[in-house]
């Protein structure tokens, strides 16, 4: 089995804000991070170039991360303040609405996007995991 890792670090600037509205901590308030993403891929055989996957072909993911996390206010679709917060869209915030808010949920959302993309290309590549981190101390990983 061959494995590769692609990282989109905190230095990339995927700065976003969100809140876990039902938290019993300060996480219930809007707060932000420059999220980092790490993707693990594997394959039983290398392709014609002797690669699992061309690192240069991750632009599809870079674009998706920018569209979903870069300078975005991410809101849960079940947030009780959603109607009020959505009024900020395109005035004071660029809003993305997602089913769930957490690094775990962001990792699964990203995993599913990558997995769908890889499968659509017909590659025999396995998405091993996606890890999302708020900073060096806090991260969450999703894998199947």
N, C-alpha and C positions, 0 to 999 in steps of 0.2 A: 504494500500500500504506500502510495506517495501522498504527502501532505504539504500544503502551502498555506501561508497566512498573509492576509492583506490587512493593513492597519490604516485607519483614518483617524489620526491622533487629535488630542485636544488642541494642538496648534493649528489645525485646519480651520477652526472658527465656526463650527456648527453650534453657534450660540443660540440657545432657545430658552424660553421660559414656560413653565407649566405649574400646575398645582395638583396635589392629590387631595381633592376637596373633602374626602371623608376621613382623612388622617386625624389622629389625635395628637398631632405635633405641629411644629411650624411648617411642615410640608403642606399644610392646608392652605397656605398663602402662596401667591404667585412668587416664584423664585427662579433663578436661572443658572445654567451651566453651559460650558462649552463641551458638549458631549463628544466622546471618542467611540469609535466602532472598530471591532476586530472580527474578521471573517476567516474561518478555517474551511478549506476545501480539500477533498482527497479524490484519488482515482487509483484503480488497480493497474492501469497502464498509462504511459505518457503519450502525448499526441505526437504529431509529425515533427514538431520543434523540440521534442523531449521535455515538454512542460505538462503540468497538470492543467494550468490555465494561464494565459498570457496576462501578466500583471498590468500591461498597458490597456487591456480590454475592460478594466473596471470603471471606465467613464460612465457606463450606464448606472452604476451604483453611486458614483460621486454626484451625478446630476440628481438622482432620486433623493439622496441625503440633503442636498442643497434645497430642493423643493419642499421637503418635509420637516427639516430641522434648522436650517440656517436662517437666523433672525426671525424665528417664528414664535408665536404664542400658541402653544399646543393645549387644546382643551378636550376634555372627555365629553363624549356625547351625552352622558348622564349627569353632567355637572348641573346642580340646581341653579347656578348663576349663569348658565350658558346664554340665555336670551340677553342678559345685560352685557356680558363680556363680548358677545358677537358684535355689539354696537361699535366696538373699537376697531373692527376689521377695516383695513385700508385707510384708517384715519390715524390711529395711534398704535396699531398692531397689524401684523400679517398673520392671520389665524389659520391653523390647521386643526380640524376636528377629527379625533380618533376614538375608537371604541373604549380604550382603557389607557390610563396614565400610569406608567412606571417604567423603570429601566428594563424590567422583565418583559413588559408588553412591547416596548420599543425594539427589544432584541427579537422577539417573535415576529413582529411586523416586518422587520428588516430581513430576517431569515426567510420568511414566506416570499417576499419580493425577489430575493436572490434566487431561491430555489425555483420559482416560476420562470425566471429569466433563463437560467441554465438549462432547464428542461425544454424550454421553447427552442433552444439552439440545437437540441438533440445530442448534447454532450453527455458522456457517461461519467459525470462528475458528481460527487456527493458533497452537499453542503453539510459540513460536520457541525458547525456551531456559529453563532453570532454572539459577541459580547459587547455590551454597551456600558460605558463607564461615565459617571458624573465627574469624577476626579480620580486621583491615584488610589484612594482608599475604598471607593464604592463602585462596584460593577455587578452586572447581572448577565447571565449567559442563558441562551436558549439553544437546545438541540433536540433532534427527534430520536 
